[in-house]
Amino acid sequence: MRIDVNMMEHFQKGDMESFYLDVYPSLLRYATRVLGEDQAFMAEDCVQEAVFKVYQKRTRFNKPIEMKAYLFSAVHNEIVDIFRKNDRQEQYASSQEWVENSPIDSFLLQETLDLLYQAIRQLPDDLREIYEMTYERRLKGHEIAAVLNVSTTTVARQKSRLIDTLRQQFKKNDLMQLLITMILV
């Protein structure tokens, strides 16, 4: 998610549309991931409520990073409220580690995932297709080979090329190298 000084100034003057369109996808992915499958349908409500809270306090922020941190904290708090309101004791208890470690850990993870998704959007079509089938649709190598009408060896080579390409994009960022390895391998 990108919030620059210009965007923040427009938002502080009341221009909500461009701000919302830019921050919404990232916050929605974050909320959906944290809420899990059972509660993912509540993610949009969390994001909308968080953006509304930031809008109400929009003149109090001096730097874009302050606004960004507040947004993630607001989404985080909305999620905690959902866990509490739904009286999902088991889910809430299992999320205590996340709640205790949160906003900073979750913020960093989401920022990292945003960078990764941005890099994935810039991949050539064939590699993006391999990424989608492997990591989003969770297809096995032989299933991908059948869909693409290629050998499983070709699929394995393309997966390797996908990971190498992403690593190249983050060549100077050791943390991203490590995360790509952890997430995709």
Secondary structure, 3 states (H helix, E strand, C coil): CCCCHHHHHHHHCCCCHHHHHHHHHHHHHHHHHHHHHHHHHHHHHHHHHHHHHHHHCHHHCCCHHHHHHHHHHHHHHHHHHHHHHCCCHHHHHHCHHHHHHCCHHHHHHHHHHHHHHHHHHCCCHHHHHHHHHHHHCCCCHHHHHHHHCCCHHHHHHHHHHHHHHHHHHCCCCHHHHHHHHHHHC
